[in-house]
Amino acid sequence: MKTQTKKLIVSNPLKVERIFKFNMRSILLAFAFMLVSISGFAHCDSYDGPVIKDALKALDQNNVQLVLKWIEPQQEMEIIPLFHKTYSLKNEDKEVYAIVEKHFLETLVRLHREMEGASFTGLKPAGSMTPLVEMADNSIAENDVEKVIKTVTNHLEQVLRERYATVAKLNKTKDNSVEQGREYVHAYVQYTHTLEALEHILHGDISH
């Protein structure tokens, strides 16, 4: 394998460069979506997030099936009766329905976040999602990932370069004093943990 790699480098260096750029692009994009998945915990709480959008659509169409994908099968016994009770009050007193609807939305989001292993801290207003999460949703709606790729790869490349530059600079003075050594260690942890996260996303699973 090493011999084949050497031959490839010697015979076609431009091809090797393209392969390297493609692999790095893929790594950075994967890392970006890992970050999106982490920041996306709060995204599921917001009124413009996919969970509540589906819930309101389900109530509009009287179709509980639209929300069941957001919860586990064992959680259905709590959501399905509550959905039907909420829908039955849809044409009753508006103030009463608003209270019941909010309770249904809160319950659905709480159960979804339990499935994610996250705590529920209340519903968030529309517009509370992070830029990367919003970009991810838009890419799905527009069936186009190119803007996501360009934005996140540029951003992550900048982060890696900045963290490397910091640790490389502090590496020269790390033994001058305890304070400078600790400053170096902090920068070292920032840089290496970023790369460890990249390694994790390449060789491990992203939990829902």
C-alpha positions, 0 to 999 in steps of 0.5 A: 500500500505504501509503495502504491501511494509513493507511486501515485505521489510521484506519477500524479501529484495533482491527483493526490492534491485533489484527493487531499482537498476532497478528503479535508472538505469531507472531514470539515463538512462532517465536523460542521454537521456534528456541531449542528447536531449539538446546537440543534438541541435548542432548535427543537424547542423553537416555534420555527423548528421542525418539531413544532411545525409538524405539530401545528400541521398535524393539528391543522390536518387532524393527523397525529401520524405527522408527529410520531416520528419525533418520539419513541414508540413507548411515548406514543401512549402519552402523545396520541390521547393528548393530541386527540383531546387538543384537537377536539377543543380546536373550535372551542374558546380560543383562550382555552384552546391556546392553553391546551395547544401549548401544553400539547406542544410542550409535551411533544418537545419534552418527550422528543428531548428525552429521546435525545437525552436532553433536558426540556427548558421550555419552548423558545420563540421563533428566530432562536435557532443558531445560524448553522442550524438555520442553514441546515434546515434551509439546505433541506428545504432548498435541496441544495447543500452547496452553501452549507459546504462553502460556509462551514468549510471556510469557517472551520478552516479558519478556526483550525488555522487560528488555533494552530497558530496560537499553539505554535506561537506559545510552544516557543515560550512554554518552558519560560515560566509556569504561567506561560506553560499553562497558557500553552497547555490551554491553547494545546487543549483547544487545538487538539480537542478540535481535531479529536472531535473530527476524529470522533465524527469520522470513526464514531456515531452521532447520537440523535 
